[in-house]
């Protein structure tokens, strides 16, 4: 068997990995790549067999802070599975995280393998899919640009294990993305983003102070966007978020588990009604 060489990927090379993700049914966003690379351009890896130009494996290990990283896009080309290429790529790329706590969203079939690598489950996540009858935004919902990056980054930091202003700057203004904020009496009470994808439009993140704030945001995000069907990855530990999704007729399609290798800084888990992405947390 030819040896495997693991090297960092360019944004142009990563477009192939997005095609792999689409083939797996992950429904990636149409313009995710630039936002992902904005956070950590050194955190994307490809495995190639010695002497070959086409990659056979991929993974991302994106560093958010000195304490936290997130692992995603763990993929091996179907015709090259079962040869150990995935594990070799995993080991080479995970060194990029150093001694940081690493998070991931693992499918059920891989969760035992992740446990053996030191990951422990924190909660289950279900992707809820369906059509939402969007409603015209009320006076309390405004474009994210009117609130500004600093205010939204501060709110986001309370809902996530790390600060991520570089990612948010690209995510909020990426082509095709609709980003809205919920503002009441001059105070941000939540925000959300919806973006075009291969199939259903993807909602993420959806962070809000209360279920009522989240409902208003979700309805406004869905109003007239794309083909009318949306997908939102809901942490099942937030029962209010599950009730909101079910009340709007969304149905769970597949589940993952959020897993960590160690402690993460405290954040307002009750405000997380939809996670940002399964690939970057």
Backbone as a ProteinNet text record, in pm:
[ID]
protein_1_A
[PRIMARY]
XXXXXXXXXXXXXXXXXXXXXXXXXXXXXXXXXXXXXXXXXXXXXXXXXXXXXXXXXXXXXXXXXXXXXXXXXXXXXXXXXXXXXXXXXXXXXXXXXXXXXXXXXXXXXXXXXXXXXXXXXXXXXXXXXXXXXXXXXXXXXXXXXXXXXXXXXXXXXXXXXXXXXXXXXXXXXXXXXXXXXXXXXXXXXXXXXXXXXXXXXXXXXXXXXXXXXXXXXXXXXXXXXXXXXXXXXXXXXXXXXXXXXXXXXXXXXXXXXXXXXXXXXXXXXXXXXXXXXXXXX
[TERTIARY]
84.6	0	88.5	51	127.7	113.9	221.7	210.8	120.7	61.9	-28.2	45.2	32.8	91.3	-21.4	-15.1	-117.6	-58.7	-129.4	-83.6	-201.3	-170.6	-275.7	-340.1	-470.8	-548.5	-566.3	-576.2	-611.8	-763.8	-818.9	-963.4	-1009.2	-926.7	-964.2	-970.9	-875.3	-876.1	-994.7	-1037.6	-1143.5	-1279.2	-1294.4	-1421.7	-1453.6	-1352.5	-1376.2	-1431.2	-1380.7	-1429.3	-1576.5	-1614.4	-1755.5	-1842.5	-1790.1	-1863.7	-1876.4	-1771.1	-1779.2	-1886.4	-1889.1	-1987.3	-2128.9	-2148.7	-2280.4	-2321.7	-2226	-2255.8	-2293.4	-2244.4	-2278.6	-2414.6	-2478.8	-2608.1	-2599.3	-2483.8	-2465.5	-2525.3	-2557.5	-2620.9	-2539.9	-2415.3	-2334.7	-2388.9	-2360.4	-2397.2	-2319.2	-2377.2	-2315.4	-2189	-2175.8	-2059.1	-1992.7	-1990.7	-1935.5	-1784.1	-1713.5	-1568.4	-1496.9	-1521.5	-1447.4	-1465.7	-1585.1	-1607.3	-1530.1	-1527.5	-1455.4	-1306	-1249.4	-1106.2	-1069.9	-1164.1	-1135.7	-1100.6	-1159.4	-1133.1	-993	-953	-821.8	-777.4	-709.9	-671.5	-574.1	-512.5	-417.5	-484.3	-616.7	-682.8	-752.6	-713.7	-782	-678	-706.9	-605.3	-659.3	-570.4	-600.8	-495.5	-540.4	-448.7	-440.7	-317.5	-295	-200.9	-228	-135.7	-10.6	100.8	230	230.3	263	272.4	142.1	31.2	-97.7	-142	-213.2	-255.7	-394.5	-478.8	-614.4	-617.9	-682.5	-689.3	-780.1	-751.9	-834.6	-900.9	-858.2	-913	-907.8	-989.1	-994.5	-1037	-1000.5	-1044.6	-1014	-1092	-1059.8	-1044.8	-947.4	-927	-904.4	-1011.3	-1009.8	-990.2	-884.2	-856.2	-932.8	-1008.8	-1083	-1011.3	-942.4	-875.2	-760.6	-693.1	-585.1	-637.7	-770.7	-827.6	-922.1	-964.4	-1072.9	-1050.9	-1079.9	-1075.3	-1194.7	-1224.6	-1337.1	-1295.7	-1334.4	-1298.6	-1420.7	-1401.5	-1511.3	-1460	-1552.1	-1518.5	-1431.8	-1457.6	-1378	-1432.3	-1362.6	-1413.3	-1301.7	-1339.3	-1251.4	-1329.4	-1264.2	-1328.3	-1379.5	-1502.5	-1562.2	-1475.9	-1407.6	-1328.7	-1198	-1167.6	-1042.6	-1065.5	-1188	-1217.4	-1168.7	-1141.3	-1098.5	-949.1	-871.6	-726.4	-649.6	-720.4	-653.3	-620.4	-665.9	-632.9	-700.4	-821.7	-892	-819.4	-779.4	-711.1	-576.8	-506	-377.4	-397	-500.5	-528.1	-569.4	-652.4	-697.5	-578.5	-487.1	-373.1	-284.2	-261.6	-175.2	-238	-368.2	-435.4	-462.6	-491.1	-527.9	-412.8	-290.6	-176.5	-188.5	-262.2	-279.9	-350.1	-432.6	-505.9	-419.1	-303.2	-217.4	-287.8	-283.7	-347.8	-485.7	-544.4	-678.3	-783.1	-893.2	-1011	-1065.8	-1102	-1153.4	-1298.5	-1383.6	-1522.2	-1546.7	-1652	-1696.9	-1843.7	-1907.9	-2043.4	-2034.9	-2054.2	-2030.9	-2158.5	-2158.2	-2271.9	-2270.3	-2386.3	-2391.9	-2292.4	-2269.9	-2182.5	-2037.6	-1998	-1859.2	-1837.7	-1944.9	-1930	-1844.1	-1851	-1765.1	-1618.4	-1590.9	-1452.6	-1404.3	-1491.2	-1451.9	-1427.1	-1506.8	-1482.3	-1343.3	-1305	-1172.7	-1060.5	-1093.8	-995.5	-1006.5	-1087.4	-1093.7	-1208.5	-1302.7	-1418.2	-1532.5	-1598.4	-1713.1	-1835.9	-1954.1	-2074.5	-2122.4	-2168.6	-2228.1	-2379	-2425.2	-2568.9	-2589.2	-2710.6	-2746.9	-2803.3	-2783.1	-2836.9	-2918.2	-3033.7	-3117.4	-3134.9	-3121.4	-3149.6	-3298.1	-3364	-3506.7	-3525.7	-3612.2	-3628.2	-3775.3	-3806.9	-3943.8	-3967.9	-4091.6	-4131	-4184.9	-4142.3	-4191.1	-4259.5	-4379.1	-4450	-4389.6	-4301	-4235.5	-4333.9	-4299.1	-4383.7	-4302.7	-4370.2	-4301.4	-4240.6	-4111.2	-4048	-4118.6	-4129.1	-4187.4	-4080.6	-4120.4	-4029.1	-3906.7	-3911.3	-3800.2	-3696.3	-3713.9	-3616.6	-3555.6	-3422.9	-3353.9	-3239.1	-3192.6	-3073.1	-2954.8	-2874.9	-2761	-2666.6	-2656.3	-2565.3	-2603.2	-2731.3	-2773.7	-2728	-2705	-2659.2	-2507.8	-2439.7	-2295	-2225.8	-2104.9	-2030.3	-1995.7	-1954.2	-1908.4	-2019.2	-2141.3	-2251.9	-2291.4	-2293.9	-2332	-2222	-2096.6	-1987.2	-1992	-2027.4	-2038.9	-2152.4	-2264.8	-2377	-2337.5	-2274.3	-2233	-2138.9	-2050	-1952.6	-2018.6	-2138.5	-2210.3	-2280.5	-2284.2	-2357.5	-2266.2	-2135.7	-2040.5	-1916.8	-1844.4	-1728.8	-1606.1	-1612.2	-1496.7	-1544.9	-1461.1	-1488.4	-1452.3	-1533.1	-1504.7	-1540.9	-1488.8	-1524.6	-1479.1	-1364.2	-1317.8	-1416.2	-1460.7	-1559.7	-1689.4	-1738.2	-1866.6	-1864.3	-1754.3	-1747.7	-1776.7	-1722.9	-1748.7	-1886.2	-1926.2	-2051.1	-2172.2	-2169.6	-2284	-2302.4	-2192.6	-2202.3	-2172.5	-2168.9	-2135.3	-2242.7	-2206.2	-2303.5	-2419.9	-2541.4	-2660.4	-2708.4	-2629.8	-2670.1	-2766	-2867.8	-2955.4	-2929.7	-2883.5	-2852.3	-2941.4	-3013.5	-3108.2	-3082.4	-3114.2	-3100.2	-3233.6	-3254.8	-3372.5	-3327.4	-3386.7	-3348.1	-3473.3	-3470.8	-3583.8	-3530.1	-3586.5	-3543.3	-3393.1	-3341.7	-3200.7	-3105.8	-3157.6	-3070.9	-3089	-2975.9	-2980.4	-3033.5	-3138.3	-3198	-3182.1	-3104.7	-3078.8	-3042.9	-2991	-2965.7	-2964.1	-2978.8	-2978.4	-2934.5	-2893.9	-2848.8	-2913	-2956.9	-3003.1	-2922.7	-2888	-2803.1	-2848.3	-2822.5	-2858.4	-2768.3	-2824.4	-2749.9	-2792.4	-2737.9	-2765.6	-2912.2	-2971.1	-3111.2	-3186.5	-3227	-3296.9	-3202.8	-3257.3	-3179.5	-3142.8	-3021.5	-2969.9	-2982	-3035.2	-3042.9	-2934.7	-2851	-2748.5	-2650.3	-2620.1	-2678.4	-2817.7	-2887.2	-3010.3	-2995.9	-2952.9	-2929.9	-3030.9	-3091.8	-3192.8	-3208.8	-3252	-3272.3	-3384.6	-3494.3	-3614.1	-3670.2	-3757.1	-3823.6	-3900.3	-3965.4	-4040.6	-3947.5	-3830.6	-3734.5	-3687.8	-3662.6	-3617.3	-3724.7	-3850.1	-3959.1	-3972	-3963.7	-3972.2	-3858	-3739.2	-3624.2	-3637.8	-3676.8	-3688.5	-3790.7	-3905.1	-4008	-3957.5	-3884	-3833	-3725.4	-3639.8	-3535.7	-3596.1	-3701.4	-3762.1	-3849.8	-3888	-3983	-3927.8	-3982.1	-3946.6	-3806.4	-3740.1	-3601.5	-3596.8	-3533	-3504.7	-3627.2	-3612.8	-3721.3	-3833	-3818.3	-3924.9	-3902.6	-3810.6	-3778	-3647.2	-3644.5	-3526.4	-3478.9	-3355.9	-3299.3	-3227.8	-3253.2	-3187.7	-3142.2	-3016.4	-2959.4	-2986	-3076.1	-3129.8	-3067.6	-3005.7	-2957.9	-3076.2	-3084.2	-3199.8	-3201.4	-3088.9	-3086.5	-3166.3	-3192.5	-3275	-3417.6	-3496.4	-3630.7	-3719.8	-3696.6	-3774.6	-3745.7	-3621.1	-3586	-3651.8	-3655.4	-3722.6	-3870.9	-3934.5	-4077.3	-4102.3	-4014.6	-4030.7	-4025	-3926.8	-3913.8	-4036.6	-4081.2	-4195.9	-4323.9	-4339.2	-4458.8	-4469.1	-4355.9	-4356	-4357.6	-4380.1	-4394.7	-4266	-4154	-4026.6	-4010.7	-3943.7	-3928.5	-3780	-3740	-3599.6	-3563.1	-3446.9	-3402.7	-3285	-3182.8	-3072.5	-3015.3	-2942.2	-2888.9	-2738.5	-2679.3	-2537.5	-2523.1	-2401.7	-2374.4	-2261.6	-2281.9	-2172.7	-2084.4	-1956.2	-1860.3	-1738.9	-1676.2	-1558.4	-1450.7	-1326.4	-1215.9	-1187.5	-1248.9	-1224.5	-1323.6	-1297.3	-1391.5	-1389.8	-1503.8	-1513.1	-1562.9	-1537.1	-1578.5	-1730.7	-1788.7	-1934.7	-1995.1	-2109.6	-2185.1	-2333.2	-2416.2	-2560.7	-2624.6	-2618.2	-2671.9	-2821.8	-2893.6	-3037.5	-3071.4	-2972.7	-2995.4	-2968.9	-2916.8	-2880.6	-3001.2	-3071.6	-3187.9	-3150.6	-3036.8	-2984.7	-2835.3	-2755.8	-2611	-2569.7	-2449.5	-2405.9	-2388.1	-2297.9	-2278.9	-2227.7	-2251.8	-2193.7	-2045.2	-1997.2	-1857.8	-1765.7	-1816.3	-1733.1	-1794.5	-1899.2	-1954.2	-2059.2
-119.3	0	124.9	223.1	345.8	424.7	490.9	573	693.3	741.8	855.5	980.6	1086.7	1215.8	1312.3	1373.5	1467.7	1608	1698.4	1836	1930.7	2059.1	2158.7	2186	2213.3	2237.5	2386.1	2423.3	2559.6	2569.3	2691.1	2704.8	2645.9	2658	2603.2	2450.3	2388.4	2243	2195.3	2277.8	2235.7	2224.5	2284.3	2272.9	2127.7	2045	1902.6	1835.6	1873.2	1814.7	1851.3	1972.2	2010.8	1922.7	1882.6	1788.9	1653	1608.5	1483.1	1493.7	1607	1626.5	1624.1	1683.2	1681.4	1539.1	1460.4	1321.5	1238.7	1277.8	1208.8	1251.7	1350	1398.1	1504.3	1571	1671.1	1806.1	1826.4	1950.4	2073.6	2083.6	2200.7	2327.8	2441.7	2569.8	2596.7	2677.6	2699.7	2784	2866.4	2955	2944.6	2825.4	2807.8	2829.1	2784.3	2776.6	2902.3	3018.5	3138.7	3175.3	3154.2	3183.8	3086.5	2959.8	2860.7	2892.8	2922.1	2950	3081.4	3174.3	3301	3280.4	3179.4	3154.6	3099.3	3002.1	2940.2	2879.2	2955.8	2903.8	2787.3	2764.5	2653.1	2524.4	2526	2414.5	2314.7	2307.2	2219.3	2128.9	1996.8	1898.9	1797.6	1755.8	1652.7	1543.5	1419.6	1306.9	1257.7	1238.8	1188.4	1069.5	970.5	858.7	904.5	848.8	891.7	889	1003.4	1012.4	1044.3	1054.5	1082.9	1225.5	1287.5	1426.1	1436.4	1336.8	1343.1	1300.1	1378.4	1339.9	1219.9	1146.7	1032.6	1054.6	1158.4	1181.4	1330.1	1369.3	1510.2	1522.9	1634.8	1667.5	1815.8	1878.5	2013.7	2011.9	2086.7	2108.7	2258	2329.3	2475.2	2528.2	2605.7	2665.1	2796.7	2806.4	2928.2	3016.4	2955.5	3029.2	2943.6	2993.3	2914.8	2792.8	2788.3	2680.8	2589.7	2628.3	2555	2542	2422.4	2393.7	2305.6	2298	2215.3	2132.8	2004.5	1908.9	1879.5	1878.4	1847.9	1794	1771.8	1726.3	1600.2	1510.1	1387.1	1291.1	1282.9	1209.6	1130.2	1013.5	934.1	899.7	912.8	880.4	736.7	712.2	578.7	464.5	483.8	374	350	434.8	419.8	391.5	357.4	330.2	190.5	176.6	47.6	23.2	125.3	109.5	189.1	251.5	327	470.6	516.3	652.6	756.8	726.8	821.2	842.6	734.9	745.2	816.7	787.6	854.2	1004	1041.7	1183.7	1249.1	1180	1227.8	1259.8	1166.3	1183.6	1299.4	1310.3	1417.2	1553.9	1565.2	1694.8	1736.3	1639.6	1672.9	1741.9	1720.2	1787.2	1938.9	1985.8	2130.2	2194.1	2116.4	2169.2	2181	2118	2123.1	2066.8	2141.1	2092.9	2155	2210.4	2266.8	2157.7	2192.7	2107.6	2110.5	1992.9	1981.9	1935.7	1999	1957	1897.2	1818.6	1767	1729	1712.1	1658.3	1524.4	1416	1283.1	1208.4	1140.9	1056	932.2	868.4	754	643.5	615.5	503.7	526.2	651.6	681.3	718.1	728.7	782.5	695.4	563.7	477.5	498.9	517.2	545.2	676.8	777.1	906.4	894.8	813.4	792.8	734	641.5	580.8	682.3	790.9	897.7	1008.4	986.5	1081	1179.3	1162.6	1250.8	1194.8	1283.8	1244.1	1324.6	1260.9	1329.9	1437.4	1548.4	1656.4	1661.7	1643.7	1639.9	1585.7	1545.5	1504.6	1623.7	1621.4	1723.2	1653.4	1710.1	1656.5	1762.2	1721.6	1814.3	1809.7	1922	1935.4	2001.4	1941.7	1982.8	1999.1	2097.3	2113.9	2254.1	2280.6	2412.4	2495	2619.4	2712.6	2828	2859.6	2973.8	3099.9	3162	3282.1	3395.3	3481.6	3596.5	3724.4	3830.8	3957.8	3997.3	4032.9	4067.1	4182	4171.3	4281.9	4387.6	4492.4	4604.6	4566.3	4454.5	4413.3	4329.7	4305.6	4228.5	4319.8	4328.4	4419	4344.2	4392	4332	4339.2	4235.3	4229.8	4347	4394.8	4506	4631.1	4646.8	4764.2	4757	4638.7	4621.4	4635.6	4581.2	4591.1	4467.1	4443.9	4322.4	4315.6	4425	4420.9	4373.5	4426	4387.6	4242.4	4198.1	4059.5	3962.4	4001.7	3914.8	3900.2	4007.6	4000.2	3906.5	3914	3824.1	3679.9	3660.3	3526.4	3463.6	3543.3	3490.4	3433.1	3483	3426.6	3296.2	3259	3139.1	3033.4	3051.5	2963.3	2947.8	2836.6	2814.5	2899.9	2986.8	3072	3197.8	3301.7	3420.5	3389.1	3437.6	3406.3	3522.6	3642.1	3756.5	3744.1	3678.9	3664.8	3582.1	3472.1	3389.2	3466.3	3532.7	3601.8	3712.6	3783.1	3891.5	3840.7	3724.6	3665.5	3601	3533.4	3457.8	3549.8	3661.2	3751.8	3819	3840	3911.7	3828.6	3696.5	3610.6	3618.9	3598.9	3606.2	3510.3	3562.5	3480.1	3461.3	3499.2	3482.2	3593.8	3558	3656.7	3649.9	3760.6	3767.1	3871.5	3830.4	3918	3916.1	4028.3	4038.4	4076.5	4030.2	4065.8	4171.4	4291.6	4402.1	4457	4464	4516	4619.2	4739	4847.8	4871	4860.8	4888.2	4777.1	4663.9	4552.7	4432.6	4372.8	4252.6	4136.4	4072.2	3957	3828	3836.8	3718.2	3754.1	3654.1	3674.4	3538.3	3542.5	3419	3444.4	3336.5	3341.8	3226.9	3255.8	3151	3163.9	3049.9	3053.8	2949.4	2973.4	2873.7	2751.7	2635.6	2510.6	2423.2	2302.1	2213.8	2173.3	2157.1	2115.2	2219.1	2186.2	2284.4	2399	2519.5	2631.5	2602.4	2638.9	2605.5	2725	2701.6	2803.7	2774.2	2871.5	2855.5	2970.8	3027.8	2990.7	3048.8	3001.7	3063.8	3073.1	3190.6	3216.3	3320.5	3298.1	3391.8	3381.7	3492.7	3496	3404.1	3402.6	3328.1	3252.8	3153.6	3086.6	3183.7	3284.8	3381.9	3458.4	3497.7	3566.6	3475.1	3349	3254.4	3232.2	3223.3	3201.4	3318.4	3439.8	3557.6	3558.7	3527.8	3525.3	3417.1	3296.9	3188.5	3222.3	3275.5	3311.2	3419	3516.4	3623.9	3573	3485.2	3429.5	3351.6	3275.8	3190	3267	3388.6	3463.6	3489.6	3418.3	3440.3	3399.2	3316.9	3280.2	3147.3	3146.8	3023.1	2942.9	2809.9	2722.8	2701	2751	2736.9	2629.7	2536.2	2433.3	2471	2449.8	2484.7	2364.3	2374.1	2273.1	2347	2304.2	2365	2254.8	2262	2161.1	2202.4	2130.8	2168.5	2081.8	2143.6	2063.5	2009.8	1877.8	1818.3	1845.9	1890.1	1927.8	2055.2	2134	2253.5	2215.6	2175.9	2126	2233	2359.4	2467.3	2477.7	2453.4	2456.8	2342.1	2225.7	2111.4	2140.2	2195.3	2228.4	2330.6	2428.6	2529.4	2465.3	2378	2312.2	2226.1	2150.3	2062.5	2142.4	2255.2	2337.7	2397.1	2411.6	2464.1	2354.6	2233.6	2123.6	2065.6	2103.3	2045.9	1907.7	1820	1682.1	1646.4	1566.1	1527.1	1427.8	1447.1	1358.3	1272.5	1331	1249.6	1317.9	1240.7	1289.9	1276.7	1367.2	1360.8	1382.3	1372.4	1402.8	1503.8	1612.1	1704.5	1639	1631.9	1565.2	1654.6	1645.2	1725.4	1636.1	1679.4	1606.4	1654.4	1763.3	1818.4	1927.8	2007.6	2113.3	2227.3	2294.3	2416	2526.9	2650.2	2760.7	2764.1	2810.2	2816.8	2908.3	2866.1	2949.3	2922.1	3009.8	3003.7	2899.6	2774.5	2667.5	2682.7	2745.8	2762.5	2863.1	2940	3035.4	2974.8	2852.7	2789.7	2711.8	2771.3	2708	2641	2678	2613.1	2636.6	2528.8	2546.1	2602.3	2656.1	2726	2628.7	2532.9	2428.1	2303.2	2187.5	2064.1	2055.5	2136.4	2129.1	2214.2	2330.9	2420.7	2450	2381.2	2396.4	2506
0	0	0	-81.4	-88.7	41.1	84	205.7	182.3	292.6	286.8	332.7	252.7	287.8	321.8	439.4	483.7	479.7	410.5	398.1	410.9	432.5	444.5	309.8	315.6	194.6	170.2	45	7.5	-4.6	-1.5	-23.1	-155.5	-257.9	-387.9	-382	-314.7	-301.9	-218.5	-122	-30.6	-99.3	-215.5	-287.6	-318.7	-341.8	-365.7	-240.8	-123.8	0.8	23.2	-14.2	-3.8	-92.7	-207.4	-293.4	-225.6	-159.4	-83.1	24.3	95.5	201.8	145.5	28.1	-34.9	-69.8	-118.1	-153.7	-31.4	86.7	210.8	265.8	200.8	247.2	354.2	368.6	473.4	435.5	308.4	262.8	302.4	255.9	291.8	228.5	292.3	234.8	106.9	19.3	-111.7	-103.1	1.4	11	148.1	205.6	340.2	346.4	243.9	249.2	294	231.9	272	419	472.7	614.6	702.9	664.6	742.8	744.6	627.4	618.8	686.7	696.2	763	909.7	972.3	1113.8	1136	1054.5	1072.9	940.7	855.5	724.4	729.2	845.3	858.3	905.9	924.4	990	899.6	771.8	676.9	611.5	610.7	574.2	473.1	383.6	284.7	290.8	272.1	262.3	119.2	71.6	-64.3	-58.3	-140.8	-152	-224.8	-187	-239.5	-392.1	-451.7	-596.9	-667.1	-592.2	-653.7	-619.6	-713.4	-694.1	-632.1	-656.1	-603.9	-457.6	-369.9	-228.1	-205.7	-98.6	-60.2	75.4	150.3	283.3	314	413	451.6	597	656.8	791.9	816	902	947.6	1099.4	1147.3	1291.3	1306.1	1336.7	1335.3	1476.5	1495.4	1625.8	1640.3	1751.2	1781.3	1883.4	1974.9	2081.9	2132.3	2235.2	2295.4	2370	2392.4	2472.5	2395.6	2274.2	2209.2	2059.2	2007.5	1864.1	1828.8	1699.8	1656.3	1535	1539.3	1434.8	1348.4	1218.4	1126.5	993.6	901.5	765.6	766.9	859.8	867.8	762.8	650.2	533.9	466.9	416.1	331.2	204.7	93.4	-34.6	-31.7	-74.1	-56.9	-109.6	-220.8	-278.5	-204	-103.4	-28.3	119.2	155.5	295.7	335.7	465.2	516.2	508.3	472.7	461.2	566.1	659.5	763.8	727.4	610	568.2	658.4	703.1	788.2	919.6	984.5	1113.3	1098.6	990.7	968.8	949.6	876.9	854.9	986.1	1061.7	1192.6	1283.3	1296.5	1386.8	1342.3	1212.4	1163.2	1184.9	1160.8	1170	1313.5	1400.9	1537.7	1611.5	1566.9	1629.3	1617.1	1518.3	1499.1	1618.8	1689.8	1805.1	1929.6	1929.8	2047.8	2170	2282.3	2404.5	2425.7	2320.9	2331.4	2352.6	2418.9	2414.9	2273.2	2221.7	2084.7	2089.7	2012.6	1998.7	1861.8	1851.4	1722	1733.1	1618.8	1610.9	1539.9	1615.2	1561.8	1529.3	1414.4	1378.9	1467.4	1489	1581.7	1550.3	1422.3	1386.1	1428.6	1449.9	1484	1630.6	1707.9	1843.2	1933.6	1919	1999.6	1964	1834.7	1793.9	1853.4	1855.8	1912.6	2062.9	2130.2	2273.7	2296.7	2211.8	2227.2	2204	2134.8	2112.5	2216.1	2321.7	2431.3	2427.9	2333.5	2326.2	2410.4	2483.9	2565.2	2521.8	2517.9	2470.2	2567.6	2510.1	2588.4	2568.6	2445.2	2416.5	2275.8	2248.1	2112.8	2036.2	1905.5	1816.2	1707.7	1674.1	1567	1460	1334.8	1225	1193.5	1217	1188.9	1052.8	972.2	832.8	800.4	717.5	670.1	619.5	585.1	536.5	652	658.7	760.5	690.3	733.2	677.7	736.3	660.6	708.6	729.5	820.7	850	836.2	797.8	784.8	918.7	920.4	1048.1	1118.6	1251.4	1325.7	1352.4	1421.1	1442.1	1523.4	1590.9	1674.2	1603.3	1473.1	1395.7	1289.8	1289.3	1197.8	1131.5	1015.5	955.7	1051.6	1051.8	1143.9	1123.7	1000.6	972.5	1049.9	1082.5	1158.8	1304.6	1353	1491.3	1500.2	1400.5	1396.6	1447.7	1394.9	1428.6	1576.3	1635.4	1774.3	1867.6	1849.1	1936.7	1916.3	1790.4	1765.2	1808.4	1792	1838.5	1990.1	2060	2205.5	2245.4	2175.4	2205.9	2174.1	2058.9	2017	2119.3	2175.9	2271.2	2396.2	2428.6	2541.4	2511.6	2382.7	2339	2279.2	2289.8	2222.8	2311	2299.9	2388.4	2359	2256.8	2225.6	2155.2	2158.7	2077.6	1932.9	1838	1697.4	1604.5	1629.9	1547.3	1402.8	1376.7	1237.8	1156.5	1215.3	1146.7	1125.4	1230.2	1220.4	1116.7	1106	1008.9	867.9	834.4	701.6	695.2	802.1	803.7	789.9	859.1	858	722.5	649.7	523	401	415.1	301.5	193.6	67.8	-41.7	-19.3	-29.7	-15.3	126.6	227	366.1	407	482.8	546.8	697	753.8	896.2	961.3	1064.5	1133.1	1282.9	1346.3	1491.4	1553.4	1673	1753	1853.8	1845.2	1931.9	1999.1	2130.4	2209	2306.8	2302.9	2391.3	2382.4	2260.3	2237.1	2274.9	2316.9	2359.8	2268.1	2228.9	2145.7	2228.2	2175.2	2243.3	2162.2	2054.8	1975.5	1833.1	1761.6	1618.7	1549.4	1417.5	1340.8	1198.5	1132.5	993.4	917	795	704.6	575.8	516.1	397.6	296.9	167.8	66.5	75.4	46.3	50.7	-67.3	-73.1	-186.7	-189.7	-73.1	-65.6	16.6	138.6	221.8	261.6	272.1	323.3	468.4	507.3	639.5	732.8	851.5	955.7	1058.6	1086.8	1187.9	1186.3	1300.8	1429.3	1446	1547.6	1595.8	1747.2	1793.3	1934.7	1981.3	2097.9	2146.8	2297.6	2358	2502.1	2546.4	2469.9	2509.3	2389.2	2414.4	2302.7	2213.1	2273	2192.4	2098.9	2148	2062.6	1949.2	1980.9	1879.3	1773.1	1814.8	1720.2	1623.1	1674.7	1588.4	1487.8	1534	1444.3	1337.3	1377.2	1280.9	1172.8	1213.8	1116.1	1020.3	1074	989.3	893.9	941	855	739	766.2	664	566.3	600.7	519.8	379.7	282	142.1	103.1	185	155.1	80.5	-33.5	-106.7	-142.6	-144.3	-191.3	-89.9	31.6	130.8	234.2	209.8	309.1	377.5	509.2	586.9	666.6	713.9	803.3	915.6	1038.9	1154.5	1248.4	1292.1	1381.5	1525.2	1590.3	1721.2	1830.5	1932.6	2046.3	2125.8	2137.1	2203.8	2353.2	2408	2548.8	2575.2	2470.7	2482.8	2443.9	2542.8	2513.1	2451.2	2485.8	2425.4	2276.6	2236.7	2095.3	2020.2	2081.3	2019.1	2001.6	2104.7	2094.9	1983.9	1970.8	1866.6	1728.4	1706.4	1576.7	1546	1644.3	1622	1601.3	1671.2	1656.6	1516.4	1448.2	1313.1	1208.1	1249.6	1155.6	1104	1164.7	1123.6	1184.5	1112.3	1158.9	1164.9	1265	1274.9	1165.1	1104.9	997.9	1039.7	1099.4	1152.3	1275	1352.9	1479.4	1484.3	1558.4	1590.6	1740.6	1789.4	1929.7	1936	2010.9	2038.7	2144.3	2114.4	2200.9	2219.9	2338.5	2370.4	2432.2	2414.7	2477.2	2618.7	2659.9	2792.9	2823.9	2925.8	2962.9	2862	2849.7	2770.3	2861.3	2822.9	2907.6	2914.5	3023.7	3035.1	2928.5	2875.4	2782.8	2802	2749.4	2773.6	2681.8	2721.7	2638.7	2614.3	2709.9	2693.2	2583.8	2537.4	2428.9	2291.3	2288.3	2160.9	2108.9	2013.2	1950.8	1819	1764.1	1645.1	1639.3	1624.6	1620.7	1484.9	1479.1	1357.3	1241.9	1257.1	1156.7	1226.9	1166.5	1218.3	1189.1	1095	1054.2	1141.8	1188.4	1268.4	1404.3	1442.4	1573.9	1586
[MASK]
+++++++++++++++++++++++++++++++++++++++++++++++++++++++++++++++++++++++++++++++++++++++++++++++++++++++++++++++++++++++++++++++++++++++++++++++++++++++++++++++++++++++++++++++++++++++++++++++++++++++++++++++++++++++++++++++++++++++++++++++++++++++++++++++++++++++++++++++++++++++++

